[in-house]
């Protein structure tokens, strides 16, 4: 199953969003997302309550009930979600939940992950907060290496083009990150996500996927299947 592991929806009548660019000042609907997925031969997506506002997770669960291609909702700790989304400093607030966690953090906090998560199953969002600067790669890689030894830690290969210049991303920027993670974590602990519609600030859903596939390079069909859906389905316990 091809599954986009990182998407969101937006209803500006209900919630406030951080996007300021003119073309982002609109709703991003289930119809929009499903049209994109079907055009690109994807069978479903996970949707994330990324603003953290009251009622957002409940609203997304309502959308899931109407759209069976939404395979799971990631958000606040309420009944029906397949995983929680929280910052590393807020892990203690959800310590009683058995669900996996999409963990939001910055690279300087990567070294604190082992002590904070214990044996909890976590996915590091956006490659652990990678910034894609020349001076960052070596320290980021050094912080990631110990995490690769922890079987409960996975990485979400999402948000690649979010901070690029508009229509000016370069797959070579992401290649060393993706290649390192593939070698260190393996395809059973890596999952691709477009981060749509956040990626729309600098490109499109298809450009986000292209940046990833170009950075990934030639791989076996088995590896591609895992990265593009199978790992996410397993991690989130989806049918």
LINZIWO-V993522 format. One record per pair of residues at least 12 apart in sequence whose C-alpha atoms are under 10 Angstrom apart, sorted by sequence separation. I is the first residue (numbers start at 1). J is the second residue. D is the distance in whole Angstrom. If there is no record, write none. Layout:
# LINZIWO-V993522
i:I j:J d:D
i:I j:J d:D
This chain:
# LINZIWO-V993522
i:33 j:45 d:9
i:48 j:60 d:8
i:49 j:61 d:10
i:60 j:72 d:9
i:61 j:73 d:6
i:73 j:85 d:10
i:74 j:86 d:10
i:91 j:103 d:9
i:128 j:140 d:9
i:161 j:173 d:10
i:178 j:190 d:10
i:193 j:205 d:10
i:194 j:206 d:8
i:196 j:208 d:8
i:12 j:25 d:8
i:13 j:26 d:10
i:47 j:60 d:7
i:60 j:73 d:7
i:61 j:74 d:9
i:84 j:97 d:9
i:88 j:101 d:10
i:90 j:103 d:10
i:127 j:140 d:10
i:160 j:173 d:9
i:161 j:174 d:9
i:194 j:207 d:9
i:195 j:208 d:8
i:12 j:26 d:7
i:13 j:27 d:9
i:47 j:61 d:9
i:60 j:74 d:9
i:61 j:75 d:10
i:83 j:97 d:9
i:84 j:98 d:10
i:87 j:101 d:9
i:88 j:102 d:10
i:89 j:103 d:10
i:90 j:104 d:10
i:103 j:117 d:10
i:110 j:124 d:9
i:160 j:174 d:7
i:194 j:208 d:6
i:195 j:209 d:10
i:10 j:25 d:10
i:11 j:26 d:8
i:12 j:27 d:6
i:58 j:73 d:9
i:60 j:75 d:9
i:83 j:98 d:9
i:84 j:99 d:7
i:85 j:100 d:9
i:86 j:101 d:7
i:87 j:102 d:8
i:88 j:103 d:6
i:89 j:104 d:9
i:128 j:143 d:10
i:193 j:208 d:9
i:194 j:209 d:6
i:213 j:228 d:10
i:10 j:26 d:8
i:11 j:27 d:5
i:12 j:28 d:9
i:47 j:63 d:10
i:57 j:73 d:7
i:64 j:80 d:10
i:77 j:93 d:10
i:83 j:99 d:5
i:84 j:100 d:6
i:85 j:101 d:6
i:86 j:102 d:6
i:87 j:103 d:6
i:88 j:104 d:6
i:89 j:105 d:9
i:101 j:117 d:10
i:128 j:144 d:8
i:192 j:208 d:10
i:193 j:209 d:8
i:194 j:210 d:10
i:10 j:27 d:5
i:11 j:28 d:7
i:30 j:47 d:10
i:47 j:64 d:9
i:57 j:74 d:8
i:58 j:75 d:9
i:61 j:78 d:10
i:77 j:94 d:7
i:82 j:99 d:7
i:83 j:100 d:5
i:84 j:101 d:5
i:85 j:102 d:5
i:86 j:103 d:6
i:87 j:104 d:5
i:88 j:105 d:6
i:127 j:144 d:9
i:192 j:209 d:8
i:194 j:211 d:10
i:9 j:27 d:8
i:10 j:28 d:5
i:11 j:29 d:7
i:46 j:64 d:9
i:57 j:75 d:6
i:58 j:76 d:9
i:61 j:79 d:9
i:76 j:94 d:9
i:81 j:99 d:9
i:82 j:100 d:8
i:83 j:101 d:5
i:84 j:102 d:6
i:85 j:103 d:6
i:86 j:104 d:6
i:87 j:105 d:6
i:88 j:106 d:9
i:103 j:121 d:10
i:106 j:124 d:10
i:110 j:128 d:7
i:160 j:178 d:10
i:194 j:212 d:9
i:9 j:28 d:5
i:10 j:29 d:6
i:56 j:75 d:8
i:57 j:76 d:6
i:61 j:80 d:7
i:77 j:96 d:10
i:78 j:97 d:10
i:82 j:101 d:9
i:83 j:102 d:7
i:84 j:103 d:8
i:85 j:104 d:7
i:86 j:105 d:9
i:87 j:106 d:9
i:101 j:120 d:8
i:102 j:121 d:9
i:103 j:122 d:6
i:104 j:123 d:9
i:105 j:124 d:8
i:106 j:125 d:10
i:109 j:128 d:9
i:110 j:129 d:9
i:193 j:212 d:9
i:209 j:228 d:10
i:8 j:28 d:8
i:9 j:29 d:6
i:10 j:30 d:9
i:56 j:76 d:8
i:57 j:77 d:9
i:58 j:78 d:8
i:61 j:81 d:8
i:77 j:97 d:7
i:89 j:109 d:10
i:100 j:120 d:7
i:101 j:121 d:7
i:102 j:122 d:6
i:103 j:123 d:6
i:104 j:124 d:7
i:105 j:125 d:8
i:106 j:126 d:10
i:107 j:127 d:9
i:108 j:128 d:9
i:109 j:129 d:9
i:157 j:177 d:10
i:192 j:212 d:8
i:8 j:29 d:9
i:9 j:30 d:7
i:55 j:76 d:9
i:57 j:78 d:8
i:58 j:79 d:9
i:60 j:81 d:9
i:88 j:109 d:8
i:99 j:120 d:8
i:100 j:121 d:5
i:101 j:122 d:5
i:102 j:123 d:5
i:103 j:124 d:5
i:104 j:125 d:6
i:105 j:126 d:9
i:106 j:127 d:10
i:107 j:128 d:6
i:108 j:129 d:9
i:157 j:178 d:8
i:192 j:213 d:10
i:8 j:30 d:9
i:54 j:76 d:9
i:57 j:79 d:10
i:58 j:80 d:9
i:77 j:99 d:9
i:88 j:110 d:9
i:95 j:117 d:9
i:98 j:120 d:8
i:99 j:121 d:8
i:100 j:122 d:6
i:101 j:123 d:6
i:102 j:124 d:6
i:103 j:125 d:6
i:104 j:126 d:8
i:105 j:127 d:10
i:106 j:128 d:6
i:107 j:129 d:5
i:108 j:130 d:10
i:9 j:32 d:9
i:44 j:67 d:10
i:45 j:68 d:10
i:46 j:69 d:9
i:47 j:70 d:7
i:52 j:75 d:8
i:53 j:76 d:9
i:57 j:80 d:9
i:58 j:81 d:9
i:97 j:120 d:10
i:98 j:121 d:9
i:99 j:122 d:9
i:100 j:123 d:8
i:101 j:124 d:9
i:102 j:125 d:6
i:103 j:126 d:9
i:104 j:127 d:10
i:105 j:128 d:6
i:106 j:129 d:5
i:107 j:130 d:6
i:9 j:33 d:8
i:44 j:68 d:8
i:45 j:69 d:7
i:46 j:70 d:6
i:47 j:71 d:8
i:48 j:72 d:9
i:49 j:73 d:8
i:50 j:74 d:9
i:51 j:75 d:9
i:52 j:76 d:8
i:57 j:81 d:8
i:88 j:112 d:9
i:92 j:116 d:9
i:101 j:125 d:10
i:102 j:126 d:10
i:104 j:128 d:7
i:105 j:129 d:6
i:106 j:130 d:7
i:107 j:131 d:8
i:157 j:181 d:9
i:8 j:33 d:9
i:43 j:68 d:10
i:44 j:69 d:5
i:45 j:70 d:5
i:46 j:71 d:6
i:47 j:72 d:7
i:48 j:73 d:6
i:49 j:74 d:6
i:50 j:75 d:7
i:88 j:113 d:8
i:91 j:116 d:7
i:92 j:117 d:9
i:95 j:120 d:9
i:103 j:128 d:8
i:104 j:129 d:7
i:105 j:130 d:9
i:106 j:131 d:9
i:7 j:33 d:9
i:43 j:69 d:7
i:44 j:70 d:6
i:45 j:71 d:6
i:46 j:72 d:5
i:47 j:73 d:5
i:48 j:74 d:5
i:49 j:75 d:5
i:50 j:76 d:10
i:74 j:100 d:9
i:75 j:101 d:9
i:90 j:116 d:10
i:91 j:117 d:8
i:103 j:129 d:10
i:128 j:154 d:10
i:155 j:181 d:8
i:42 j:69 d:9
i:43 j:70 d:9
i:44 j:71 d:6
i:45 j:72 d:7
i:46 j:73 d:6
i:47 j:74 d:6
i:48 j:75 d:6
i:49 j:76 d:8
i:74 j:101 d:8
i:75 j:102 d:9
i:89 j:116 d:9
i:127 j:154 d:9
i:128 j:155 d:7
i:154 j:181 d:10
i:155 j:182 d:10
i:43 j:71 d:9
i:44 j:72 d:9
i:45 j:73 d:9
i:46 j:74 d:7
i:47 j:75 d:9
i:48 j:76 d:10
i:74 j:102 d:8
i:88 j:116 d:8
i:127 j:155 d:6
i:128 j:156 d:8
i:132 j:160 d:9
i:88 j:117 d:9
i:107 j:136 d:9
i:111 j:140 d:10
i:121 j:150 d:10
i:122 j:151 d:10
i:123 j:152 d:9
i:124 j:153 d:7
i:125 j:154 d:9
i:126 j:155 d:8
i:127 j:156 d:6
i:128 j:157 d:9
i:129 j:158 d:10
i:130 j:159 d:9
i:131 j:160 d:9
i:132 j:161 d:10
i:30 j:60 d:10
i:110 j:140 d:8
i:113 j:143 d:10
i:121 j:151 d:8
i:122 j:152 d:6
i:123 j:153 d:6
i:124 j:154 d:6
i:125 j:155 d:7
i:126 j:156 d:6
i:127 j:157 d:6
i:128 j:158 d:10
i:129 j:159 d:9
i:130 j:160 d:9
i:155 j:185 d:8
i:108 j:139 d:9
i:111 j:142 d:9
i:112 j:143 d:9
i:113 j:144 d:10
i:119 j:150 d:9
i:120 j:151 d:10
i:121 j:152 d:5
i:122 j:153 d:5
i:123 j:154 d:5
i:124 j:155 d:5
i:125 j:156 d:5
i:126 j:157 d:6
i:127 j:158 d:7
i:131 j:162 d:10
i:132 j:163 d:9
i:154 j:185 d:7
i:37 j:69 d:10
i:107 j:139 d:9
i:108 j:140 d:8
i:110 j:142 d:10
i:111 j:143 d:6
i:114 j:146 d:9
i:118 j:150 d:10
i:119 j:151 d:9
i:120 j:152 d:6
i:121 j:153 d:6
i:122 j:154 d:6
i:123 j:155 d:5
i:124 j:156 d:6
i:125 j:157 d:7
i:126 j:158 d:5
i:127 j:159 d:8
i:131 j:163 d:8
i:132 j:164 d:9
i:153 j:185 d:9
i:154 j:186 d:9
i:155 j:187 d:10
i:160 j:192 d:10
i:162 j:194 d:10
i:192 j:224 d:10
i:4 j:37 d:8
i:17 j:50 d:9
i:18 j:51 d:8
i:30 j:63 d:8
i:34 j:67 d:9
i:48 j:81 d:10
i:52 j:85 d:9
i:107 j:140 d:6
i:110 j:143 d:6
i:111 j:144 d:8
i:113 j:146 d:10
i:114 j:147 d:7
i:119 j:152 d:6
i:120 j:153 d:8
i:121 j:154 d:8
i:122 j:155 d:8
i:123 j:156 d:6
i:124 j:157 d:9
i:125 j:158 d:7
i:126 j:159 d:5
i:127 j:160 d:9
i:131 j:164 d:10
i:148 j:181 d:8
i:154 j:187 d:10
i:155 j:188 d:10
i:156 j:189 d:9
i:157 j:190 d:7
i:158 j:191 d:8
i:159 j:192 d:9
i:160 j:193 d:9
i:161 j:194 d:9
i:162 j:195 d:8
i:167 j:200 d:10
i:169 j:202 d:8
i:190 j:223 d:10
i:191 j:224 d:10
i:3 j:37 d:9
i:17 j:51 d:7
i:29 j:63 d:10
i:30 j:64 d:9
i:52 j:86 d:9
i:106 j:140 d:10
i:107 j:141 d:10
i:109 j:143 d:9
i:110 j:144 d:7
i:111 j:145 d:10
i:113 j:147 d:8
i:118 j:152 d:9
i:119 j:153 d:9
i:122 j:156 d:10
i:123 j:157 d:10
i:124 j:158 d:10
i:125 j:159 d:8
i:126 j:160 d:7
i:151 j:185 d:9
i:154 j:188 d:8
i:155 j:189 d:6
i:156 j:190 d:6
i:157 j:191 d:6
i:158 j:192 d:6
i:159 j:193 d:7
i:160 j:194 d:8
i:161 j:195 d:9
i:162 j:196 d:10
i:166 j:200 d:9
i:167 j:201 d:9
i:168 j:202 d:8
i:169 j:203 d:8
i:178 j:212 d:8
i:182 j:216 d:8
i:191 j:225 d:10
i:192 j:226 d:9
i:193 j:227 d:9
i:2 j:37 d:9
i:16 j:51 d:8
i:34 j:69 d:8
i:48 j:83 d:9
i:49 j:84 d:9
i:50 j:85 d:8
i:108 j:143 d:8
i:111 j:146 d:8
i:117 j:152 d:9
i:141 j:176 d:10
i:145 j:180 d:9
i:148 j:183 d:10
i:149 j:184 d:8
i:150 j:185 d:9
i:154 j:189 d:5
i:155 j:190 d:5
i:156 j:191 d:5
i:157 j:192 d:5
i:158 j:193 d:5
i:159 j:194 d:6
i:160 j:195 d:8
i:162 j:197 d:10
i:163 j:198 d:10
i:164 j:199 d:9
i:166 j:201 d:7
i:167 j:202 d:6
i:168 j:203 d:8
i:178 j:213 d:10
i:187 j:222 d:9
i:188 j:223 d:8
i:191 j:226 d:7
i:192 j:227 d:6
i:193 j:228 d:8
i:15 j:51 d:8
i:17 j:53 d:10
i:30 j:66 d:10
i:31 j:67 d:10
i:34 j:70 d:9
i:46 j:82 d:9
i:48 j:84 d:9
i:49 j:85 d:8
i:50 j:86 d:9
i:88 j:124 d:10
i:107 j:143 d:8
i:110 j:146 d:10
i:111 j:147 d:8
i:114 j:150 d:8
i:117 j:153 d:9
i:126 j:162 d:10
i:141 j:177 d:8
i:144 j:180 d:9
i:145 j:181 d:9
i:148 j:184 d:6
i:149 j:185 d:8
i:153 j:189 d:7
i:154 j:190 d:6
i:155 j:191 d:7
i:156 j:192 d:6
i:157 j:193 d:6
i:158 j:194 d:6
i:159 j:195 d:5
i:162 j:198 d:7
i:163 j:199 d:9
i:165 j:201 d:9
i:166 j:202 d:4
i:167 j:203 d:5
i:175 j:211 d:9
i:178 j:214 d:10
i:179 j:215 d:8
i:187 j:223 d:6
i:190 j:226 d:8
i:191 j:227 d:5
i:192 j:228 d:6
i:193 j:229 d:9
i:8 j:45 d:9
i:15 j:52 d:10
i:16 j:53 d:8
i:30 j:67 d:8
i:33 j:70 d:10
i:48 j:85 d:8
i:85 j:122 d:10
i:107 j:144 d:9
i:110 j:147 d:8
i:140 j:177 d:9
i:144 j:181 d:8
i:147 j:184 d:9
i:148 j:185 d:5
i:152 j:189 d:9
i:153 j:190 d:10
i:154 j:191 d:8
i:155 j:192 d:9
i:156 j:193 d:7
i:157 j:194 d:8
i:158 j:195 d:6
i:159 j:196 d:8
i:161 j:198 d:9
i:162 j:199 d:5
i:164 j:201 d:9
i:165 j:202 d:6
i:166 j:203 d:6
i:167 j:204 d:9
i:171 j:208 d:10
i:174 j:211 d:8
i:175 j:212 d:8
i:178 j:215 d:6
i:179 j:216 d:6
i:186 j:223 d:9
i:187 j:224 d:8
i:189 j:226 d:9
i:190 j:227 d:6
i:191 j:228 d:6
i:192 j:229 d:7
i:2 j:40 d:10
i:3 j:41 d:10
i:4 j:42 d:7
i:7 j:45 d:7
i:8 j:46 d:8
i:9 j:47 d:7
i:15 j:53 d:7
i:83 j:121 d:10
i:84 j:122 d:9
i:85 j:123 d:10
i:87 j:125 d:10
i:114 j:152 d:10
i:146 j:184 d:10
i:147 j:185 d:9
i:148 j:186 d:9
i:151 j:189 d:8
i:156 j:194 d:10
i:157 j:195 d:9
i:158 j:196 d:9
i:161 j:199 d:6
i:162 j:200 d:8
i:163 j:201 d:8
i:164 j:202 d:6
i:165 j:203 d:9
i:169 j:207 d:9
i:173 j:211 d:9
i:174 j:212 d:8
i:175 j:213 d:9
i:177 j:215 d:8
i:178 j:216 d:6
i:179 j:217 d:9
i:187 j:225 d:9
i:188 j:226 d:7
i:189 j:227 d:8
i:190 j:228 d:9
i:191 j:229 d:7
i:2 j:41 d:8
i:3 j:42 d:6
i:4 j:43 d:9
i:5 j:44 d:9
i:6 j:45 d:7
i:7 j:46 d:6
i:8 j:47 d:5
i:9 j:48 d:8
i:10 j:49 d:10
i:14 j:53 d:10
i:15 j:54 d:9
i:30 j:69 d:10
i:83 j:122 d:9
i:114 j:153 d:9
i:134 j:173 d:9
i:137 j:176 d:8
i:138 j:177 d:10
i:141 j:180 d:8
i:145 j:184 d:7
i:159 j:198 d:8
i:160 j:199 d:8
i:161 j:200 d:9
i:162 j:201 d:7
i:163 j:202 d:7
i:164 j:203 d:9
i:169 j:208 d:9
i:171 j:210 d:8
i:172 j:211 d:9
i:175 j:214 d:8
i:176 j:215 d:8
i:177 j:216 d:9
i:178 j:217 d:10
i:187 j:226 d:6
i:188 j:227 d:8
i:190 j:229 d:10
i:191 j:230 d:8
i:192 j:231 d:9
i:193 j:232 d:9
i:1 j:41 d:10
i:2 j:42 d:5
i:3 j:43 d:6
i:4 j:44 d:7
i:5 j:45 d:6
i:6 j:46 d:6
i:7 j:47 d:5
i:8 j:48 d:5
i:9 j:49 d:8
i:10 j:50 d:10
i:14 j:54 d:10
i:15 j:55 d:9
i:30 j:70 d:9
i:83 j:123 d:10
i:85 j:125 d:9
i:113 j:153 d:9
i:133 j:173 d:9
i:137 j:177 d:8
i:141 j:181 d:9
i:144 j:184 d:9
i:145 j:185 d:9
i:159 j:199 d:7
i:161 j:201 d:9
i:162 j:202 d:6
i:167 j:207 d:9
i:170 j:210 d:10
i:171 j:211 d:5
i:174 j:214 d:9
i:175 j:215 d:4
i:176 j:216 d:9
i:186 j:226 d:10
i:187 j:227 d:6
i:190 j:230 d:10
i:191 j:231 d:6
i:192 j:232 d:8
i:1 j:42 d:8
i:2 j:43 d:6
i:3 j:44 d:5
i:4 j:45 d:5
i:5 j:46 d:5
i:6 j:47 d:6
i:7 j:48 d:6
i:8 j:49 d:7
i:9 j:50 d:9
i:10 j:51 d:10
i:14 j:55 d:9
i:15 j:56 d:8
i:132 j:173 d:7
i:144 j:185 d:9
i:148 j:189 d:9
i:158 j:199 d:9
i:161 j:202 d:7
i:162 j:203 d:8
i:170 j:211 d:7
i:171 j:212 d:7
i:174 j:215 d:6
i:175 j:216 d:7
i:182 j:223 d:10
i:186 j:227 d:9
i:187 j:228 d:10
i:190 j:231 d:7
i:191 j:232 d:6
i:1 j:43 d:6
i:2 j:44 d:7
i:3 j:45 d:5
i:4 j:46 d:6
i:5 j:47 d:8
i:6 j:48 d:7
i:7 j:49 d:9
i:8 j:50 d:7
i:14 j:56 d:8
i:132 j:174 d:7
i:161 j:203 d:7
i:169 j:211 d:8
i:171 j:213 d:9
i:172 j:214 d:8
i:173 j:215 d:8
i:174 j:216 d:9
i:175 j:217 d:8
i:188 j:230 d:8
i:189 j:231 d:6
i:190 j:232 d:8
i:191 j:233 d:9
i:1 j:44 d:8
i:2 j:45 d:8
i:3 j:46 d:7
i:4 j:47 d:9
i:5 j:48 d:9
i:7 j:50 d:9
i:8 j:51 d:10
i:141 j:184 d:10
i:161 j:204 d:9
i:171 j:214 d:6
i:172 j:215 d:6
i:187 j:230 d:9
i:188 j:231 d:6
i:189 j:232 d:8
i:6 j:50 d:10
i:130 j:174 d:10
i:132 j:176 d:10
i:161 j:205 d:10
i:170 j:214 d:9
i:171 j:215 d:5
i:172 j:216 d:10
i:187 j:231 d:7
i:188 j:232 d:9
i:191 j:235 d:9
i:11 j:56 d:10
i:14 j:59 d:9
i:132 j:177 d:8
i:170 j:215 d:9
i:171 j:216 d:9
i:182 j:227 d:10
i:189 j:234 d:10
i:190 j:235 d:10
i:10 j:56 d:9
i:161 j:207 d:8
i:162 j:208 d:9
i:171 j:217 d:10
i:188 j:234 d:9
i:189 j:235 d:8
i:9 j:56 d:10
i:130 j:177 d:9
i:160 j:207 d:10
i:161 j:208 d:6
i:188 j:235 d:9
i:11 j:59 d:10
i:160 j:208 d:7
i:161 j:209 d:9
i:159 j:208 d:8
i:160 j:209 d:9
i:161 j:210 d:10
i:9 j:59 d:10
i:10 j:60 d:10
i:127 j:177 d:8
i:158 j:208 d:9
i:161 j:211 d:7
i:9 j:60 d:8
i:127 j:178 d:9
i:158 j:209 d:9
i:160 j:211 d:7
i:161 j:212 d:9
i:8 j:60 d:9
i:100 j:152 d:9
i:101 j:153 d:10
i:102 j:154 d:9
i:103 j:155 d:9
i:160 j:212 d:7
i:102 j:155 d:9
i:103 j:156 d:10
i:159 j:212 d:10
i:9 j:63 d:9
i:48 j:102 d:9
i:102 j:156 d:8
i:127 j:181 d:9
i:158 j:212 d:9
i:157 j:212 d:8
i:127 j:190 d:10
i:8 j:73 d:9
i:3 j:69 d:9
i:4 j:70 d:10
i:5 j:71 d:9
i:7 j:73 d:10
i:8 j:74 d:10
i:123 j:189 d:9
i:124 j:190 d:10
i:126 j:192 d:10
i:3 j:70 d:9
i:4 j:71 d:10
i:5 j:72 d:9
i:7 j:74 d:10
i:123 j:190 d:9
i:126 j:193 d:9
i:3 j:71 d:8
i:6 j:74 d:9
i:123 j:191 d:9
i:125 j:193 d:9
i:126 j:194 d:10
i:5 j:74 d:10
i:126 j:195 d:9
i:125 j:195 d:10
i:157 j:227 d:9
i:156 j:227 d:9
i:157 j:228 d:10
i:156 j:232 d:9
i:154 j:231 d:9
i:154 j:232 d:10
i:154 j:235 d:8
i:152 j:235 d:10
i:123 j:232 d:10
i:123 j:235 d:9
i:122 j:235 d:9
i:123 j:236 d:10
i:121 j:235 d:8
i:121 j:236 d:10
i:6 j:125 d:9
i:6 j:126 d:9
i:100 j:235 d:8
i:101 j:236 d:9
i:100 j:236 d:7
i:99 j:236 d:9
i:100 j:237 d:9
i:99 j:237 d:10
i:46 j:193 d:9
i:48 j:195 d:9
i:45 j:193 d:9
i:47 j:195 d:9
i:45 j:194 d:10
i:47 j:196 d:9
i:6 j:156 d:8
i:5 j:156 d:8
i:6 j:157 d:9
i:7 j:158 d:9
i:5 j:157 d:9
i:6 j:158 d:7
i:83 j:235 d:9
i:5 j:158 d:8
i:6 j:159 d:9
i:82 j:235 d:10
i:83 j:236 d:7
i:4 j:158 d:10
i:82 j:236 d:6
i:83 j:237 d:9
i:81 j:236 d:10
i:82 j:237 d:7
i:82 j:238 d:8
i:72 j:233 d:9
i:71 j:233 d:9
i:74 j:236 d:9
i:33 j:196 d:8
i:73 j:236 d:10
i:33 j:197 d:9
i:72 j:236 d:8
i:32 j:197 d:10
i:40 j:205 d:10
i:71 j:236 d:10
i:72 j:237 d:9
i:40 j:206 d:8
i:72 j:238 d:8
i:39 j:206 d:10
i:71 j:238 d:7
i:28 j:196 d:9
i:29 j:197 d:10
i:36 j:204 d:10
i:37 j:205 d:9
i:71 j:239 d:8
i:28 j:197 d:7
i:36 j:205 d:8
i:37 j:206 d:10
i:40 j:209 d:10
i:27 j:197 d:10
i:36 j:206 d:8
i:33 j:205 d:9
i:24 j:197 d:8
i:24 j:198 d:9
i:24 j:200 d:7
i:23 j:200 d:9
i:24 j:201 d:7
i:19 j:197 d:10
i:23 j:201 d:8
i:19 j:198 d:8
i:21 j:200 d:10
i:22 j:201 d:10
i:18 j:198 d:10
i:21 j:201 d:7
i:19 j:200 d:10
i:20 j:201 d:9
i:21 j:202 d:10
i:19 j:201 d:8
i:45 j:229 d:9
i:6 j:191 d:9
i:44 j:229 d:9
i:5 j:191 d:7
i:6 j:192 d:8
i:7 j:193 d:7
i:8 j:194 d:10
i:42 j:228 d:9
i:43 j:229 d:9
i:46 j:232 d:9
i:4 j:191 d:8
i:5 j:192 d:6
i:6 j:193 d:4
i:7 j:194 d:7
i:8 j:195 d:7
i:9 j:196 d:8
i:10 j:197 d:8
i:42 j:229 d:9
i:45 j:232 d:10
i:46 j:233 d:9
i:3 j:191 d:9
i:4 j:192 d:7
i:5 j:193 d:5
i:6 j:194 d:6
i:7 j:195 d:5
i:8 j:196 d:6
i:9 j:197 d:7
i:45 j:233 d:10
i:3 j:192 d:8
i:4 j:193 d:5
i:5 j:194 d:7
i:6 j:195 d:5
i:7 j:196 d:5
i:8 j:197 d:6
i:9 j:198 d:10
i:2 j:192 d:10
i:3 j:193 d:8
i:4 j:194 d:7
i:5 j:195 d:8
i:6 j:196 d:7
i:7 j:197 d:7
i:8 j:198 d:8
i:46 j:236 d:9
i:4 j:195 d:9
i:6 j:197 d:10
i:7 j:198 d:8
i:4 j:196 d:9
i:6 j:198 d:10
i:7 j:199 d:10
i:7 j:205 d:10
i:4 j:209 d:10
i:2 j:224 d:10
i:3 j:225 d:10
i:5 j:227 d:10
i:2 j:225 d:7
i:3 j:226 d:10
i:4 j:227 d:10
i:5 j:228 d:8
i:1 j:225 d:8
i:2 j:226 d:9
i:3 j:227 d:9
i:4 j:228 d:7
i:5 j:229 d:7
i:1 j:226 d:9
i:2 j:227 d:9
i:3 j:228 d:6
i:4 j:229 d:7
i:2 j:228 d:5
i:3 j:229 d:4
i:5 j:231 d:9
i:6 j:232 d:10
i:1 j:228 d:8
i:2 j:229 d:4
i:3 j:230 d:8
i:5 j:232 d:6
i:1 j:229 d:6
i:2 j:230 d:7
i:3 j:231 d:9
i:4 j:232 d:8
i:5 j:233 d:9
i:1 j:230 d:6
i:3 j:232 d:7
i:4 j:233 d:10
i:1 j:231 d:10
i:2 j:232 d:9
i:3 j:233 d:8
i:1 j:232 d:10
i:2 j:233 d:9
i:5 j:236 d:10
i:1 j:233 d:8
